[in-house]
Amino acid sequence: GAAEGRKVDLVRRNGWAGFELDTGYRLQGAEAACGYTAAFQSVIGEGPIRVVETAEEKRRGLAAIMRQATCCGDWTFPDAAVDAVCVLRLDAEELSCKEHL
């Protein structure tokens, strides 16, 4: 992401963050408005977060993101792109999962 802005300022100031990942979302209708609900699965976590400083660690992080997104791990990243991007590392220390089907 961007190397400046509110998110990076908060990371540098607080050093702690939370996250949530959802999948399988389906709206489940009902006769009455208050009966509507949603099916989903989620993982929620939190832990220390920091800005990655070295080009080598940035490349490892970017490669991990691309491997997850594309199922391919053979990527190269130009020096200018690595220098321009801000990579954050969050080490999840607490995790919880929820499923509502």
Phi and psi in radians as a Rosetta constraint file:
Dihedral C 1 N 2 CA 2 C 2 CIRCULARHARMONIC -1.243 0.35
Dihedral N 2 CA 2 C 2 N 3 CIRCULARHARMONIC 2.558 0.35
Dihedral C 2 N 3 CA 3 C 3 CIRCULARHARMONIC -1.463 0.35
Dihedral N 3 CA 3 C 3 N 4 CIRCULARHARMONIC -0.038 0.35
Dihedral C 3 N 4 CA 4 C 4 CIRCULARHARMONIC -2.520 0.35
Dihedral N 4 CA 4 C 4 N 5 CIRCULARHARMONIC 2.736 0.35
Dihedral C 4 N 5 CA 5 C 5 CIRCULARHARMONIC 2.327 0.35
Dihedral N 5 CA 5 C 5 N 6 CIRCULARHARMONIC -3.141 0.35
Dihedral C 5 N 6 CA 6 C 6 CIRCULARHARMONIC -1.043 0.35
Dihedral N 6 CA 6 C 6 N 7 CIRCULARHARMONIC -0.784 0.35
Dihedral C 6 N 7 CA 7 C 7 CIRCULARHARMONIC -1.055 0.35
Dihedral N 7 CA 7 C 7 N 8 CIRCULARHARMONIC -0.852 0.35
Dihedral C 7 N 8 CA 8 C 8 CIRCULARHARMONIC -1.176 0.35
Dihedral N 8 CA 8 C 8 N 9 CIRCULARHARMONIC -0.657 0.35
Dihedral C 8 N 9 CA 9 C 9 CIRCULARHARMONIC -1.035 0.35
Dihedral N 9 CA 9 C 9 N 10 CIRCULARHARMONIC -0.770 0.35
Dihedral C 9 N 10 CA 10 C 10 CIRCULARHARMONIC -1.148 0.35
Dihedral N 10 CA 10 C 10 N 11 CIRCULARHARMONIC -0.702 0.35
Dihedral C 10 N 11 CA 11 C 11 CIRCULARHARMONIC -1.044 0.35
Dihedral N 11 CA 11 C 11 N 12 CIRCULARHARMONIC -0.841 0.35
Dihedral C 11 N 12 CA 12 C 12 CIRCULARHARMONIC -1.146 0.35
Dihedral N 12 CA 12 C 12 N 13 CIRCULARHARMONIC -0.639 0.35
Dihedral C 12 N 13 CA 13 C 13 CIRCULARHARMONIC -1.334 0.35
Dihedral N 13 CA 13 C 13 N 14 CIRCULARHARMONIC -0.770 0.35
Dihedral C 13 N 14 CA 14 C 14 CIRCULARHARMONIC -1.704 0.35
Dihedral N 14 CA 14 C 14 N 15 CIRCULARHARMONIC -0.655 0.35
Dihedral C 14 N 15 CA 15 C 15 CIRCULARHARMONIC 1.187 0.35
Dihedral N 15 CA 15 C 15 N 16 CIRCULARHARMONIC 0.292 0.35
Dihedral C 15 N 16 CA 16 C 16 CIRCULARHARMONIC -2.523 0.35
Dihedral N 16 CA 16 C 16 N 17 CIRCULARHARMONIC 2.441 0.35
Dihedral C 16 N 17 CA 17 C 17 CIRCULARHARMONIC -2.617 0.35
Dihedral N 17 CA 17 C 17 N 18 CIRCULARHARMONIC 2.814 0.35
Dihedral C 17 N 18 CA 18 C 18 CIRCULARHARMONIC -2.098 0.35
Dihedral N 18 CA 18 C 18 N 19 CIRCULARHARMONIC 2.845 0.35
Dihedral C 18 N 19 CA 19 C 19 CIRCULARHARMONIC -2.595 0.35
Dihedral N 19 CA 19 C 19 N 20 CIRCULARHARMONIC 2.794 0.35
Dihedral C 19 N 20 CA 20 C 20 CIRCULARHARMONIC -2.470 0.35
Dihedral N 20 CA 20 C 20 N 21 CIRCULARHARMONIC 2.374 0.35
Dihedral C 20 N 21 CA 21 C 21 CIRCULARHARMONIC -2.154 0.35
Dihedral N 21 CA 21 C 21 N 22 CIRCULARHARMONIC 2.272 0.35
Dihedral C 21 N 22 CA 22 C 22 CIRCULARHARMONIC -2.106 0.35
Dihedral N 22 CA 22 C 22 N 23 CIRCULARHARMONIC 2.649 0.35
Dihedral C 22 N 23 CA 23 C 23 CIRCULARHARMONIC -2.636 0.35
Dihedral N 23 CA 23 C 23 N 24 CIRCULARHARMONIC 2.876 0.35
Dihedral C 23 N 24 CA 24 C 24 CIRCULARHARMONIC 1.179 0.35
Dihedral N 24 CA 24 C 24 N 25 CIRCULARHARMONIC 0.444 0.35
Dihedral C 24 N 25 CA 25 C 25 CIRCULARHARMONIC -1.172 0.35
Dihedral N 25 CA 25 C 25 N 26 CIRCULARHARMONIC 2.253 0.35
Dihedral C 25 N 26 CA 26 C 26 CIRCULARHARMONIC -2.508 0.35
Dihedral N 26 CA 26 C 26 N 27 CIRCULARHARMONIC 2.193 0.35
Dihedral C 26 N 27 CA 27 C 27 CIRCULARHARMONIC -1.287 0.35
Dihedral N 27 CA 27 C 27 N 28 CIRCULARHARMONIC 2.306 0.35
Dihedral C 27 N 28 CA 28 C 28 CIRCULARHARMONIC -1.974 0.35
Dihedral N 28 CA 28 C 28 N 29 CIRCULARHARMONIC 1.983 0.35
Dihedral C 28 N 29 CA 29 C 29 CIRCULARHARMONIC -1.337 0.35
Dihedral N 29 CA 29 C 29 N 30 CIRCULARHARMONIC 2.939 0.35
Dihedral C 29 N 30 CA 30 C 30 CIRCULARHARMONIC -2.695 0.35
Dihedral N 30 CA 30 C 30 N 31 CIRCULARHARMONIC 2.997 0.35
Dihedral C 30 N 31 CA 31 C 31 CIRCULARHARMONIC -1.187 0.35
Dihedral N 31 CA 31 C 31 N 32 CIRCULARHARMONIC -0.682 0.35
Dihedral C 31 N 32 CA 32 C 32 CIRCULARHARMONIC -1.898 0.35
Dihedral N 32 CA 32 C 32 N 33 CIRCULARHARMONIC 2.631 0.35
Dihedral C 32 N 33 CA 33 C 33 CIRCULARHARMONIC -0.966 0.35
Dihedral N 33 CA 33 C 33 N 34 CIRCULARHARMONIC -0.722 0.35
Dihedral C 33 N 34 CA 34 C 34 CIRCULARHARMONIC -1.265 0.35
Dihedral N 34 CA 34 C 34 N 35 CIRCULARHARMONIC -0.158 0.35
Dihedral C 34 N 35 CA 35 C 35 CIRCULARHARMONIC -1.526 0.35
Dihedral N 35 CA 35 C 35 N 36 CIRCULARHARMONIC -0.213 0.35
Dihedral C 35 N 36 CA 36 C 36 CIRCULARHARMONIC -1.120 0.35
Dihedral N 36 CA 36 C 36 N 37 CIRCULARHARMONIC 2.535 0.35
Dihedral C 36 N 37 CA 37 C 37 CIRCULARHARMONIC -2.631 0.35
Dihedral N 37 CA 37 C 37 N 38 CIRCULARHARMONIC -3.072 0.35
Dihedral C 37 N 38 CA 38 C 38 CIRCULARHARMONIC -2.364 0.35
Dihedral N 38 CA 38 C 38 N 39 CIRCULARHARMONIC 2.510 0.35
Dihedral C 38 N 39 CA 39 C 39 CIRCULARHARMONIC -1.633 0.35
Dihedral N 39 CA 39 C 39 N 40 CIRCULARHARMONIC 2.473 0.35
Dihedral C 39 N 40 CA 40 C 40 CIRCULARHARMONIC -2.913 0.35
Dihedral N 40 CA 40 C 40 N 41 CIRCULARHARMONIC 2.912 0.35
Dihedral C 40 N 41 CA 41 C 41 CIRCULARHARMONIC -2.268 0.35
Dihedral N 41 CA 41 C 41 N 42 CIRCULARHARMONIC 2.445 0.35
Dihedral C 41 N 42 CA 42 C 42 CIRCULARHARMONIC -2.520 0.35
Dihedral N 42 CA 42 C 42 N 43 CIRCULARHARMONIC 2.712 0.35
Dihedral C 42 N 43 CA 43 C 43 CIRCULARHARMONIC -2.204 0.35
Dihedral N 43 CA 43 C 43 N 44 CIRCULARHARMONIC 2.274 0.35
Dihedral C 43 N 44 CA 44 C 44 CIRCULARHARMONIC -2.175 0.35
Dihedral N 44 CA 44 C 44 N 45 CIRCULARHARMONIC 2.404 0.35
Dihedral C 44 N 45 CA 45 C 45 CIRCULARHARMONIC -2.633 0.35
Dihedral N 45 CA 45 C 45 N 46 CIRCULARHARMONIC 3.003 0.35
Dihedral C 45 N 46 CA 46 C 46 CIRCULARHARMONIC -2.726 0.35
Dihedral N 46 CA 46 C 46 N 47 CIRCULARHARMONIC 2.789 0.35
Dihedral C 46 N 47 CA 47 C 47 CIRCULARHARMONIC 2.993 0.35
Dihedral N 47 CA 47 C 47 N 48 CIRCULARHARMONIC -3.105 0.35
Dihedral C 47 N 48 CA 48 C 48 CIRCULARHARMONIC -1.190 0.35
Dihedral N 48 CA 48 C 48 N 49 CIRCULARHARMONIC 2.484 0.35
Dihedral C 48 N 49 CA 49 C 49 CIRCULARHARMONIC -2.309 0.35
Dihedral N 49 CA 49 C 49 N 50 CIRCULARHARMONIC 2.550 0.35
Dihedral C 49 N 50 CA 50 C 50 CIRCULARHARMONIC -2.620 0.35
Dihedral N 50 CA 50 C 50 N 51 CIRCULARHARMONIC 2.802 0.35
Dihedral C 50 N 51 CA 51 C 51 CIRCULARHARMONIC -1.416 0.35
Dihedral N 51 CA 51 C 51 N 52 CIRCULARHARMONIC 2.248 0.35
Dihedral C 51 N 52 CA 52 C 52 CIRCULARHARMONIC -1.311 0.35
Dihedral N 52 CA 52 C 52 N 53 CIRCULARHARMONIC 2.266 0.35
Dihedral C 52 N 53 CA 53 C 53 CIRCULARHARMONIC -1.758 0.35
Dihedral N 53 CA 53 C 53 N 54 CIRCULARHARMONIC -0.652 0.35
Dihedral C 53 N 54 CA 54 C 54 CIRCULARHARMONIC -1.546 0.35
Dihedral N 54 CA 54 C 54 N 55 CIRCULARHARMONIC 2.607 0.35
Dihedral C 54 N 55 CA 55 C 55 CIRCULARHARMONIC -1.084 0.35
Dihedral N 55 CA 55 C 55 N 56 CIRCULARHARMONIC -0.651 0.35
Dihedral C 55 N 56 CA 56 C 56 CIRCULARHARMONIC -1.097 0.35
Dihedral N 56 CA 56 C 56 N 57 CIRCULARHARMONIC -0.792 0.35
Dihedral C 56 N 57 CA 57 C 57 CIRCULARHARMONIC -1.228 0.35
Dihedral N 57 CA 57 C 57 N 58 CIRCULARHARMONIC -0.609 0.35
Dihedral C 57 N 58 CA 58 C 58 CIRCULARHARMONIC -1.044 0.35
Dihedral N 58 CA 58 C 58 N 59 CIRCULARHARMONIC -0.801 0.35
Dihedral C 58 N 59 CA 59 C 59 CIRCULARHARMONIC -1.068 0.35
Dihedral N 59 CA 59 C 59 N 60 CIRCULARHARMONIC -0.723 0.35
Dihedral C 59 N 60 CA 60 C 60 CIRCULARHARMONIC -1.081 0.35
Dihedral N 60 CA 60 C 60 N 61 CIRCULARHARMONIC -0.743 0.35
Dihedral C 60 N 61 CA 61 C 61 CIRCULARHARMONIC -1.141 0.35
Dihedral N 61 CA 61 C 61 N 62 CIRCULARHARMONIC -0.784 0.35
Dihedral C 61 N 62 CA 62 C 62 CIRCULARHARMONIC -1.114 0.35
Dihedral N 62 CA 62 C 62 N 63 CIRCULARHARMONIC -0.689 0.35
Dihedral C 62 N 63 CA 63 C 63 CIRCULARHARMONIC -1.115 0.35
Dihedral N 63 CA 63 C 63 N 64 CIRCULARHARMONIC -0.680 0.35
Dihedral C 63 N 64 CA 64 C 64 CIRCULARHARMONIC -1.131 0.35
Dihedral N 64 CA 64 C 64 N 65 CIRCULARHARMONIC -0.721 0.35
Dihedral C 64 N 65 CA 65 C 65 CIRCULARHARMONIC -1.097 0.35
Dihedral N 65 CA 65 C 65 N 66 CIRCULARHARMONIC -0.804 0.35
Dihedral C 65 N 66 CA 66 C 66 CIRCULARHARMONIC -1.169 0.35
Dihedral N 66 CA 66 C 66 N 67 CIRCULARHARMONIC -0.642 0.35
Dihedral C 66 N 67 CA 67 C 67 CIRCULARHARMONIC -1.094 0.35
Dihedral N 67 CA 67 C 67 N 68 CIRCULARHARMONIC -0.735 0.35
Dihedral C 67 N 68 CA 68 C 68 CIRCULARHARMONIC -1.163 0.35
Dihedral N 68 CA 68 C 68 N 69 CIRCULARHARMONIC -0.739 0.35
Dihedral C 68 N 69 CA 69 C 69 CIRCULARHARMONIC -1.340 0.35
Dihedral N 69 CA 69 C 69 N 70 CIRCULARHARMONIC -0.524 0.35
Dihedral C 69 N 70 CA 70 C 70 CIRCULARHARMONIC -2.121 0.35
Dihedral N 70 CA 70 C 70 N 71 CIRCULARHARMONIC -0.122 0.35
Dihedral C 70 N 71 CA 71 C 71 CIRCULARHARMONIC 1.094 0.35
Dihedral N 71 CA 71 C 71 N 72 CIRCULARHARMONIC 0.371 0.35
Dihedral C 71 N 72 CA 72 C 72 CIRCULARHARMONIC -2.222 0.35
Dihedral N 72 CA 72 C 72 N 73 CIRCULARHARMONIC 2.355 0.35
Dihedral C 72 N 73 CA 73 C 73 CIRCULARHARMONIC -1.957 0.35
Dihedral N 73 CA 73 C 73 N 74 CIRCULARHARMONIC 0.125 0.35
Dihedral C 73 N 74 CA 74 C 74 CIRCULARHARMONIC -1.775 0.35
Dihedral N 74 CA 74 C 74 N 75 CIRCULARHARMONIC 1.307 0.35
Dihedral C 74 N 75 CA 75 C 75 CIRCULARHARMONIC -2.087 0.35
Dihedral N 75 CA 75 C 75 N 76 CIRCULARHARMONIC 2.581 0.35
Dihedral C 75 N 76 CA 76 C 76 CIRCULARHARMONIC -2.088 0.35
Dihedral N 76 CA 76 C 76 N 77 CIRCULARHARMONIC 2.627 0.35
Dihedral C 76 N 77 CA 77 C 77 CIRCULARHARMONIC -2.233 0.35
Dihedral N 77 CA 77 C 77 N 78 CIRCULARHARMONIC 2.095 0.35
Dihedral C 77 N 78 CA 78 C 78 CIRCULARHARMONIC -1.049 0.35
Dihedral N 78 CA 78 C 78 N 79 CIRCULARHARMONIC 2.563 0.35
Dihedral C 78 N 79 CA 79 C 79 CIRCULARHARMONIC -0.943 0.35
Dihedral N 79 CA 79 C 79 N 80 CIRCULARHARMONIC -0.723 0.35
Dihedral C 79 N 80 CA 80 C 80 CIRCULARHARMONIC -1.104 0.35
Dihedral N 80 CA 80 C 80 N 81 CIRCULARHARMONIC -0.671 0.35
Dihedral C 80 N 81 CA 81 C 81 CIRCULARHARMONIC -1.195 0.35
Dihedral N 81 CA 81 C 81 N 82 CIRCULARHARMONIC -0.739 0.35
Dihedral C 81 N 82 CA 82 C 82 CIRCULARHARMONIC -1.111 0.35
Dihedral N 82 CA 82 C 82 N 83 CIRCULARHARMONIC -0.720 0.35
Dihedral C 82 N 83 CA 83 C 83 CIRCULARHARMONIC -1.130 0.35
Dihedral N 83 CA 83 C 83 N 84 CIRCULARHARMONIC -0.576 0.35
Dihedral C 83 N 84 CA 84 C 84 CIRCULARHARMONIC -1.464 0.35
Dihedral N 84 CA 84 C 84 N 85 CIRCULARHARMONIC -0.417 0.35
Dihedral C 84 N 85 CA 85 C 85 CIRCULARHARMONIC -1.595 0.35
Dihedral N 85 CA 85 C 85 N 86 CIRCULARHARMONIC 2.616 0.35
Dihedral C 85 N 86 CA 86 C 86 CIRCULARHARMONIC -1.844 0.35
Dihedral N 86 CA 86 C 86 N 87 CIRCULARHARMONIC 2.138 0.35
Dihedral C 86 N 87 CA 87 C 87 CIRCULARHARMONIC -1.921 0.35
Dihedral N 87 CA 87 C 87 N 88 CIRCULARHARMONIC 2.293 0.35
Dihedral C 87 N 88 CA 88 C 88 CIRCULARHARMONIC -1.887 0.35
Dihedral N 88 CA 88 C 88 N 89 CIRCULARHARMONIC 2.508 0.35
Dihedral C 88 N 89 CA 89 C 89 CIRCULARHARMONIC -2.093 0.35
Dihedral N 89 CA 89 C 89 N 90 CIRCULARHARMONIC 2.110 0.35
Dihedral C 89 N 90 CA 90 C 90 CIRCULARHARMONIC -2.003 0.35
Dihedral N 90 CA 90 C 90 N 91 CIRCULARHARMONIC 2.117 0.35
Dihedral C 90 N 91 CA 91 C 91 CIRCULARHARMONIC -1.740 0.35
Dihedral N 91 CA 91 C 91 N 92 CIRCULARHARMONIC 1.774 0.35
Dihedral C 91 N 92 CA 92 C 92 CIRCULARHARMONIC -1.145 0.35
Dihedral N 92 CA 92 C 92 N 93 CIRCULARHARMONIC 2.100 0.35
Dihedral C 92 N 93 CA 93 C 93 CIRCULARHARMONIC -1.790 0.35
Dihedral N 93 CA 93 C 93 N 94 CIRCULARHARMONIC -0.396 0.35
Dihedral C 93 N 94 CA 94 C 94 CIRCULARHARMONIC -2.276 0.35
Dihedral N 94 CA 94 C 94 N 95 CIRCULARHARMONIC 2.339 0.35
Dihedral C 94 N 95 CA 95 C 95 CIRCULARHARMONIC -2.344 0.35
Dihedral N 95 CA 95 C 95 N 96 CIRCULARHARMONIC 2.514 0.35
Dihedral C 95 N 96 CA 96 C 96 CIRCULARHARMONIC -2.488 0.35
Dihedral N 96 CA 96 C 96 N 97 CIRCULARHARMONIC 2.653 0.35
Dihedral C 96 N 97 CA 97 C 97 CIRCULARHARMONIC -2.190 0.35
Dihedral N 97 CA 97 C 97 N 98 CIRCULARHARMONIC 2.639 0.35
Dihedral C 97 N 98 CA 98 C 98 CIRCULARHARMONIC -2.520 0.35
Dihedral N 98 CA 98 C 98 N 99 CIRCULARHARMONIC 2.485 0.35
Dihedral C 98 N 99 CA 99 C 99 CIRCULARHARMONIC -2.354 0.35
Dihedral N 99 CA 99 C 99 N 100 CIRCULARHARMONIC 2.259 0.35
Dihedral C 99 N 100 CA 100 C 100 CIRCULARHARMONIC -2.283 0.35
Dihedral N 100 CA 100 C 100 N 101 CIRCULARHARMONIC 1.899 0.35
